[in-house]
Amino acid sequence: MWWVQSFFKSRCACAMKKSVVFKKAFLTGMILCCLGLTLSACDQEQVAPQKSVTEVEVMTIQPQSMDMKQTLAGRTTAYLTSDVRPQVSGIIEKRLFKEGDYVQAGQVLYQLDSKLYQAAHESARGDLVEAEASLLAAKPKAQRYKNLLAIEAVSQQDALDAQATLKEQEAAVISAKAALNTAKINLGYTSIRAPISGRIATSTYTPGALVTAEQTTALTTIQQLNPIYVDITLSSTELLNLRKQIDKGTLNAPNGKVPVSIIMEDGSTYEHTGTLEFIGTSVDTGTGTVNLRAIVPNPKYLLLPGAYVKAELPLAVNHQAILIPQKAVTRNHKGDPVVKLVGADNKVVERTVETSDAQGNQWVVTSGLKAGEKLIVEGVSTVSSGNTVKVVQQATASNSVTSDQK
C-alpha cells in the first residue's frame, strides 16, 4: 500500500505548487493593471484641454438726449373732393377734358345739347320785352287818371283800376326778368364746369349719354391734392400727454404748430413736413382713440388719397435717456425684462430692468442701469450669471428716437 500513499502525496504537492503560482500570477496582473490605469489617467490629465472663455460684445451705458417721437398709422385724404353732376337734363355732346389731368375751377368739362335751353332763353327774353311794353303803356295812364281824379273828372274806381294795372305790369316785368335769368342760368348749365381745381378722375359717361338734373351718379370726381390731409388716430392717454407737452412748452412746436413727419409706404421720409391741423372733439368709445388730422404740402402729388402712411409726432425731450438694443433684453420666468452685464473680474451679472416704450429697435430703460456699466449685446444666450467672459468688441449706442404704434 505504500505506493498508493506515495502517489497521493505527490499529487497534493503538485496541486499546492500550481495554486501558489496562480496566486502570484493573479497578483502580478492586478498590479500591472492598476499601474496601467494610473498612467492612463495621468496621460489624460496632461492632454485634457482647458475650458475656453466665451467671447462677448458689450456696450457701455451712456445717457443721451433724445427727442421722443411716436409713429402712428394714417391714411391720406384729399384736401377737397367734388363730385361733378349735371344741374340740367340733356344729352352729352362733348367731353372736354383728359382723364387724370389737372383741371382749373371753372373749366368746361362737358357740353350738353343746348338747343332747347337756348330756345327757352329767347322765349323768356320775348316775354320780358312784352311785359316792359305793357308797363310802358300803363305808367302814363295811371298818372293821367290820378290827375283827373284830383279835378273829379274820373271816378275814384277808374283811378284805382289804372293804378292796379300799373302794379300788375310792374310785377309782370319782374317775373319776366326772373324767368329770363332762370333761362340764362339753365343755358349756362349746359356747359358743365369744374367746381374746384384739382386732379380729375375717369368719366362715368360718354358723349351721347342722357343725363338728368340732380342725378345720384356723378359724371366724374375732382380732388384737390395740394395740400393733402393725413388722418391719424391717437389714444386718449397719449393725446393728454401731447397736450401737456404743448402747454408746458417742452414740445418743439414753432408758432404753436405741432410738426408732423410723414413716412412713405416704402419706408422713406417724405420731403415736406406737415403740421397738426385738427384734434377730434370726442373719444371713440369703442377704441378709446381720438382722430387727428395733419395737413401736408404735396406740390408734386407724390401723396395720393387713400394711401397708407406713417405719421411721426414729437412727444417730449428726454435729456437723460438710456437706450439699449432690444436683442440685449431677455425675460425671466416671471416675464420681467432681464439684461446681462460684465462685472468685476469679467464675471457675468444678471439684472432685472424696467423699460418703457420701444424707440425703433431699442428699449428705453427707466430703471436698473446706470452710466458706465457694460451691457452684453452679443452672445447673450451663450452665457449665464457667474460665467467668466472675454470682451472682444465694444459696441456704440445708437440714437434711434422713433417708436412704432401698431
PEJO-V704028 format. One record per pair of residues at least 24 apart in sequence whose C-alpha atoms are under 8 Angstrom apart, sorted by sequence separation. I is the first residue (numbers start at 1). J is the second residue. D is the distance in Angstrom with one decimal. If there is no record, write none. Layout:
i=I j=J d=D
i=I j=J d=D
This chain:
i=90 j=114 d=7.8
i=138 j=162 d=7.4
i=142 j=166 d=6.5
i=198 j=222 d=5.8
i=199 j=223 d=5.4
i=272 j=296 d=7.0
i=273 j=297 d=7.4
i=197 j=222 d=7.4
i=198 j=223 d=5.1
i=199 j=224 d=6.3
i=272 j=297 d=6.3
i=196 j=222 d=7.2
i=197 j=223 d=7.6
i=198 j=224 d=4.2
i=199 j=225 d=7.3
i=272 j=298 d=7.7
i=138 j=165 d=6.5
i=139 j=166 d=5.9
i=197 j=224 d=6.2
i=198 j=225 d=6.6
i=138 j=166 d=5.0
i=194 j=222 d=7.8
i=196 j=224 d=7.5
i=135 j=166 d=6.5
i=138 j=169 d=7.1
i=342 j=373 d=7.8
i=343 j=374 d=7.5
i=341 j=373 d=7.2
i=342 j=374 d=5.6
i=341 j=374 d=5.6
i=342 j=375 d=6.5
i=135 j=169 d=4.8
i=260 j=294 d=7.1
i=341 j=375 d=4.6
i=342 j=376 d=6.9
i=350 j=384 d=7.8
i=134 j=169 d=6.2
i=135 j=170 d=6.1
i=326 j=361 d=5.9
i=340 j=375 d=6.2
i=341 j=376 d=5.6
i=348 j=383 d=7.4
i=349 j=384 d=7.9
i=350 j=385 d=5.7
i=325 j=361 d=6.3
i=326 j=362 d=4.9
i=339 j=375 d=7.4
i=340 j=376 d=5.7
i=348 j=384 d=6.5
i=349 j=385 d=5.1
i=132 j=169 d=7.6
i=325 j=362 d=4.4
i=326 j=363 d=5.8
i=339 j=376 d=7.6
i=348 j=385 d=4.9
i=349 j=386 d=6.4
i=131 j=169 d=6.4
i=132 j=170 d=8.0
i=135 j=173 d=7.5
i=324 j=362 d=5.4
i=325 j=363 d=6.3
i=347 j=385 d=7.5
i=348 j=386 d=5.0
i=362 j=400 d=7.1
i=131 j=170 d=7.9
i=323 j=362 d=6.1
i=324 j=363 d=5.5
i=347 j=386 d=5.4
i=348 j=387 d=5.4
i=361 j=400 d=7.5
i=323 j=363 d=5.6
i=324 j=364 d=6.8
i=340 j=380 d=7.0
i=347 j=387 d=5.5
i=348 j=388 d=6.4
i=360 j=400 d=5.8
i=131 j=172 d=5.7
i=132 j=173 d=5.7
i=323 j=364 d=4.7
i=324 j=365 d=7.3
i=347 j=388 d=4.6
i=348 j=389 d=7.1
i=359 j=400 d=6.0
i=360 j=401 d=6.5
i=131 j=173 d=5.0
i=322 j=364 d=5.8
i=323 j=365 d=6.1
i=346 j=388 d=5.5
i=347 j=389 d=6.4
i=359 j=401 d=5.2
i=360 j=402 d=5.1
i=265 j=308 d=6.5
i=321 j=364 d=6.8
i=322 j=365 d=5.5
i=345 j=388 d=7.6
i=346 j=389 d=5.6
i=359 j=402 d=4.8
i=360 j=403 d=5.3
i=264 j=308 d=7.8
i=265 j=309 d=5.7
i=321 j=365 d=7.5
i=322 j=366 d=7.4
i=346 j=390 d=6.8
i=358 j=402 d=7.9
i=359 j=403 d=4.2
i=360 j=404 d=6.9
i=128 j=173 d=6.0
i=131 j=176 d=6.9
i=264 j=309 d=5.3
i=265 j=310 d=7.9
i=321 j=366 d=8.0
i=340 j=385 d=7.7
i=358 j=403 d=5.5
i=359 j=404 d=7.4
i=263 j=309 d=5.8
i=264 j=310 d=6.8
i=357 j=403 d=7.0
i=358 j=404 d=7.4
i=236 j=283 d=6.8
i=262 j=309 d=6.8
i=263 j=310 d=4.9
i=322 j=369 d=8.0
i=328 j=375 d=7.7
i=342 j=389 d=7.8
i=128 j=176 d=4.5
i=262 j=310 d=5.8
i=263 j=311 d=6.3
i=328 j=376 d=6.5
i=127 j=176 d=5.9
i=128 j=177 d=6.0
i=262 j=311 d=4.8
i=263 j=312 d=7.6
i=328 j=377 d=4.8
i=261 j=311 d=5.7
i=262 j=312 d=6.3
i=327 j=377 d=6.8
i=328 j=378 d=7.3
i=125 j=176 d=7.5
i=239 j=290 d=7.7
i=260 j=311 d=6.2
i=261 j=312 d=5.0
i=124 j=176 d=6.6
i=125 j=177 d=7.8
i=128 j=180 d=7.3
i=236 j=288 d=6.2
i=260 j=312 d=5.6
i=261 j=313 d=7.0
i=325 j=377 d=7.1
i=328 j=380 d=6.6
i=124 j=177 d=7.9
i=235 j=288 d=6.0
i=236 j=289 d=5.4
i=260 j=313 d=5.4
i=235 j=289 d=4.2
i=236 j=290 d=6.1
i=259 j=313 d=6.9
i=260 j=314 d=7.7
i=124 j=179 d=5.8
i=125 j=180 d=5.6
i=234 j=289 d=5.3
i=235 j=290 d=6.1
i=258 j=313 d=7.7
i=259 j=314 d=7.4
i=124 j=180 d=4.6
i=233 j=289 d=6.1
i=234 j=290 d=5.3
i=258 j=314 d=7.8
i=233 j=290 d=5.5
i=234 j=291 d=6.6
i=233 j=291 d=4.6
i=234 j=292 d=7.2
i=121 j=180 d=6.1
i=124 j=183 d=6.9
i=232 j=291 d=6.0
i=233 j=292 d=5.7
i=231 j=291 d=7.1
i=232 j=292 d=5.2
i=231 j=292 d=5.9
i=232 j=293 d=6.1
i=121 j=183 d=4.7
i=231 j=293 d=4.6
i=232 j=294 d=7.9
i=252 j=314 d=7.4
i=120 j=183 d=6.0
i=121 j=184 d=5.8
i=230 j=293 d=5.7
i=231 j=294 d=6.5
i=251 j=314 d=7.0
i=229 j=293 d=6.5
i=230 j=294 d=5.1
i=251 j=315 d=6.6
i=118 j=183 d=7.9
i=229 j=294 d=5.6
i=230 j=295 d=6.3
i=251 j=316 d=5.6
i=117 j=183 d=6.7
i=121 j=187 d=7.3
i=229 j=295 d=4.7
i=230 j=296 d=7.4
i=250 j=316 d=6.3
i=251 j=317 d=7.4
i=228 j=295 d=5.8
i=229 j=296 d=6.2
i=250 j=317 d=7.1
i=227 j=295 d=6.6
i=228 j=296 d=5.4
i=117 j=186 d=6.5
i=118 j=187 d=6.1
i=227 j=296 d=5.6
i=228 j=297 d=6.4
i=117 j=187 d=5.1
i=226 j=296 d=8.0
i=227 j=297 d=4.5
i=228 j=298 d=6.3
i=245 j=315 d=7.0
i=226 j=297 d=5.9
i=227 j=298 d=5.1
i=245 j=316 d=6.6
i=226 j=298 d=4.7
i=227 j=299 d=7.3
i=114 j=187 d=6.5
i=225 j=298 d=6.6
i=226 j=299 d=5.7
i=242 j=315 d=6.0
i=324 j=397 d=7.3
i=241 j=315 d=7.6
i=323 j=397 d=7.4
i=226 j=301 d=7.1
i=228 j=303 d=7.6
i=323 j=398 d=7.7
i=114 j=190 d=5.9
i=225 j=301 d=6.6
i=323 j=399 d=8.0
i=113 j=190 d=6.8
i=228 j=305 d=8.0
i=112 j=190 d=4.8
i=225 j=303 d=7.9
i=111 j=190 d=5.9
i=112 j=191 d=6.2
i=225 j=304 d=7.2
i=232 j=311 d=7.5
i=110 j=190 d=8.0
i=111 j=191 d=4.7
i=112 j=192 d=7.7
i=225 j=305 d=7.8
i=110 j=191 d=6.0
i=111 j=192 d=6.2
i=109 j=191 d=7.4
i=110 j=192 d=5.0
i=108 j=191 d=6.1
i=109 j=192 d=5.6
i=110 j=193 d=7.1
i=108 j=192 d=5.7
i=109 j=193 d=5.3
i=108 j=193 d=4.2
i=109 j=194 d=6.5
i=107 j=193 d=5.2
i=108 j=194 d=6.4
i=106 j=193 d=5.2
i=107 j=194 d=5.3
i=105 j=193 d=7.5
i=106 j=194 d=5.0
i=105 j=194 d=5.0
i=106 j=195 d=6.1
i=104 j=194 d=6.8
i=105 j=195 d=5.3
i=106 j=196 d=7.3
i=312 j=402 d=7.7
i=103 j=194 d=7.3
i=105 j=196 d=4.3
i=104 j=196 d=6.7
i=105 j=197 d=4.5
i=104 j=197 d=4.3
i=103 j=197 d=5.5
i=104 j=198 d=6.7
i=102 j=197 d=7.3
i=103 j=198 d=5.6
i=102 j=198 d=5.3
i=103 j=199 d=6.3
i=102 j=199 d=4.4
i=103 j=200 d=6.7
i=88 j=186 d=6.6
i=101 j=199 d=5.7
i=102 j=200 d=6.3
i=87 j=186 d=7.9
i=100 j=199 d=6.0
i=101 j=200 d=5.9
i=90 j=190 d=7.7
i=100 j=200 d=5.2
i=88 j=189 d=6.3
i=99 j=200 d=6.1
i=100 j=201 d=5.4
i=87 j=189 d=6.2
i=88 j=190 d=6.8
i=99 j=201 d=5.7
i=100 j=202 d=6.8
i=86 j=189 d=7.5
i=99 j=202 d=5.1
i=99 j=203 d=7.0
i=86 j=192 d=6.7
i=84 j=194 d=7.3
i=84 j=195 d=7.6
i=95 j=206 d=7.2
i=95 j=207 d=6.5
i=82 j=195 d=7.1
i=94 j=207 d=5.5
i=82 j=196 d=7.1
i=92 j=206 d=7.2
i=93 j=207 d=5.2
i=92 j=207 d=4.8
i=93 j=208 d=6.1
i=91 j=207 d=7.6
i=92 j=208 d=5.2
i=91 j=208 d=5.8
i=92 j=209 d=5.6
i=91 j=209 d=5.6
i=92 j=210 d=6.4
i=91 j=210 d=4.4
i=92 j=211 d=7.3
i=90 j=210 d=5.7
i=91 j=211 d=6.2
i=89 j=210 d=7.4
i=90 j=211 d=5.6
i=89 j=211 d=5.5
i=90 j=212 d=6.4
i=89 j=212 d=3.9
i=88 j=212 d=6.1
i=89 j=213 d=4.9
i=86 j=211 d=6.9
i=87 j=212 d=7.5
i=88 j=213 d=4.3
i=86 j=212 d=6.5
i=87 j=213 d=4.6
i=88 j=214 d=7.6
i=86 j=213 d=5.4
i=87 j=214 d=5.8
i=85 j=213 d=7.8
i=86 j=214 d=6.4
i=85 j=214 d=6.8
i=86 j=215 d=7.3
i=85 j=215 d=6.9
i=85 j=216 d=7.9
i=85 j=217 d=7.3
i=85 j=218 d=5.0
i=86 j=219 d=7.7
i=84 j=218 d=5.4
i=85 j=219 d=5.6
i=83 j=218 d=5.7
i=84 j=219 d=5.5
i=85 j=220 d=7.6
i=83 j=219 d=7.4
i=84 j=220 d=5.4
i=83 j=220 d=6.1
i=84 j=221 d=5.8
i=83 j=221 d=4.5
i=84 j=222 d=7.5
i=82 j=221 d=5.7
i=83 j=222 d=6.5
i=81 j=221 d=7.2
i=82 j=222 d=5.2
i=81 j=222 d=5.8
i=82 j=223 d=6.4
i=81 j=223 d=4.5
i=80 j=223 d=5.6
i=81 j=224 d=6.4
i=79 j=223 d=7.3
i=80 j=224 d=4.9
i=78 j=223 d=6.0
i=79 j=224 d=5.5
i=80 j=225 d=7.4
i=78 j=224 d=5.9
i=79 j=225 d=5.8
i=78 j=225 d=5.4
i=79 j=226 d=7.0
i=79 j=227 d=6.2
i=79 j=228 d=4.9
i=78 j=228 d=5.4
i=79 j=229 d=5.7
i=77 j=228 d=6.3
i=78 j=229 d=6.1
i=76 j=228 d=7.0
i=77 j=229 d=4.9
i=76 j=229 d=5.6
i=77 j=230 d=6.0
i=76 j=230 d=4.4
i=77 j=231 d=7.0
i=75 j=230 d=5.5
i=76 j=231 d=6.2
i=74 j=230 d=6.1
i=75 j=231 d=5.3
i=74 j=231 d=5.4
i=75 j=232 d=6.7
i=74 j=232 d=4.4
i=73 j=232 d=6.2
i=74 j=233 d=7.3
i=72 j=232 d=6.7
i=73 j=233 d=7.4
i=72 j=233 d=7.1
i=72 j=234 d=7.4
i=78 j=304 d=7.6
i=76 j=303 d=7.2
i=77 j=304 d=7.7
i=78 j=305 d=5.5
i=76 j=304 d=6.7
i=77 j=305 d=4.7
i=76 j=305 d=4.9
i=77 j=306 d=6.1
i=75 j=305 d=7.6
i=76 j=306 d=5.1
i=75 j=306 d=5.7
i=76 j=307 d=5.5
i=75 j=307 d=5.6
i=76 j=308 d=6.8
i=75 j=308 d=4.9
i=76 j=309 d=7.3
i=74 j=308 d=6.0
i=75 j=309 d=6.0
i=73 j=308 d=7.4
i=74 j=309 d=5.3
i=73 j=309 d=6.2
i=74 j=310 d=5.5
i=73 j=310 d=4.7
i=74 j=311 d=6.4
i=72 j=310 d=5.5
i=73 j=311 d=6.3
i=71 j=310 d=6.2
i=72 j=311 d=5.2
i=71 j=311 d=5.5
i=72 j=312 d=6.4
i=71 j=312 d=4.4
i=72 j=313 d=7.9
i=70 j=312 d=5.5
i=71 j=313 d=6.5
i=69 j=312 d=6.2
i=70 j=313 d=5.3
i=69 j=313 d=5.5
i=70 j=314 d=6.4
i=69 j=314 d=4.3
i=70 j=315 d=6.7
i=68 j=314 d=6.0
i=69 j=315 d=5.3
i=67 j=314 d=7.1
i=68 j=315 d=5.3
i=69 j=316 d=7.4
i=67 j=315 d=7.5
i=68 j=316 d=5.2
i=67 j=316 d=6.1
i=68 j=317 d=5.7
i=67 j=317 d=4.6
i=68 j=318 d=7.0
i=66 j=317 d=5.7
i=67 j=318 d=6.4
i=65 j=317 d=7.1
i=66 j=318 d=5.2
i=65 j=318 d=5.6
i=66 j=319 d=6.1
i=64 j=318 d=7.9
i=65 j=319 d=3.9
i=66 j=320 d=7.9
i=64 j=319 d=5.9
i=65 j=320 d=5.8
i=66 j=321 d=6.4
i=63 j=319 d=7.7
i=64 j=320 d=5.3
i=65 j=321 d=6.1
i=63 j=320 d=4.9
i=64 j=321 d=5.2
i=63 j=321 d=5.1
i=64 j=322 d=6.6
i=63 j=322 d=4.9
i=62 j=322 d=6.6
i=63 j=323 d=7.7
i=61 j=322 d=7.1
i=61 j=324 d=8.0
i=58 j=342 d=7.9
i=61 j=369 d=7.6
i=62 j=370 d=7.8
i=63 j=371 d=6.5
i=61 j=370 d=6.6
i=62 j=371 d=5.1
i=61 j=371 d=4.9
i=62 j=372 d=6.5
i=60 j=371 d=7.5
i=61 j=372 d=5.2
i=60 j=372 d=5.6
i=61 j=373 d=5.4
i=60 j=373 d=5.6
i=61 j=374 d=6.3
i=60 j=374 d=4.6
i=61 j=375 d=7.0
i=59 j=374 d=5.5
i=60 j=375 d=6.2
i=58 j=374 d=5.8
i=59 j=375 d=5.1
i=58 j=375 d=5.1
i=59 j=376 d=6.4
i=58 j=376 d=4.3
i=59 j=377 d=6.6
i=57 j=376 d=5.8
i=58 j=377 d=5.3
i=56 j=376 d=6.6
i=57 j=377 d=5.8
i=58 j=378 d=6.9
i=56 j=377 d=7.6
i=57 j=378 d=4.9
i=56 j=378 d=5.6
i=57 j=379 d=6.9
i=56 j=379 d=5.2
i=55 j=379 d=7.3
i=56 j=380 d=7.7
i=54 j=382 d=7.7
i=54 j=383 d=7.3
i=71 j=402 d=6.6
i=69 j=401 d=6.3
i=70 j=402 d=6.1
i=71 j=403 d=5.6
i=72 j=404 d=6.6
i=73 j=405 d=7.4
i=56 j=389 d=6.7
i=58 j=391 d=6.8
i=66 j=399 d=7.4
i=68 j=401 d=5.9
i=69 j=402 d=5.1
i=70 j=403 d=5.1
i=71 j=404 d=4.7
i=72 j=405 d=5.5
i=73 j=406 d=7.2
i=54 j=388 d=7.3
i=55 j=389 d=5.7
i=56 j=390 d=6.1
i=57 j=391 d=5.8
i=60 j=394 d=7.5
i=67 j=401 d=6.1
i=68 j=402 d=6.8
i=69 j=403 d=6.2
i=70 j=404 d=6.3
i=71 j=405 d=5.8
i=72 j=406 d=7.2
i=53 j=388 d=6.4
i=54 j=389 d=5.0
i=55 j=390 d=4.7
i=56 j=391 d=5.2
i=57 j=392 d=5.8
i=58 j=393 d=6.6
i=59 j=394 d=5.6
i=60 j=395 d=7.5
i=62 j=397 d=7.6
i=66 j=401 d=6.4
i=68 j=403 d=8.0
i=70 j=405 d=7.1
i=53 j=389 d=5.5
i=54 j=390 d=6.1
i=55 j=391 d=5.8
i=56 j=392 d=6.1
i=57 j=393 d=4.9
i=58 j=394 d=5.2
i=59 j=395 d=4.7
i=60 j=396 d=7.4
i=61 j=397 d=7.8
i=53 j=390 d=6.4
i=55 j=392 d=6.1
i=56 j=393 d=7.3
i=57 j=394 d=5.9
i=58 j=395 d=5.8
i=59 j=396 d=6.0
i=60 j=397 d=7.9
i=57 j=395 d=6.8
i=59 j=397 d=7.0
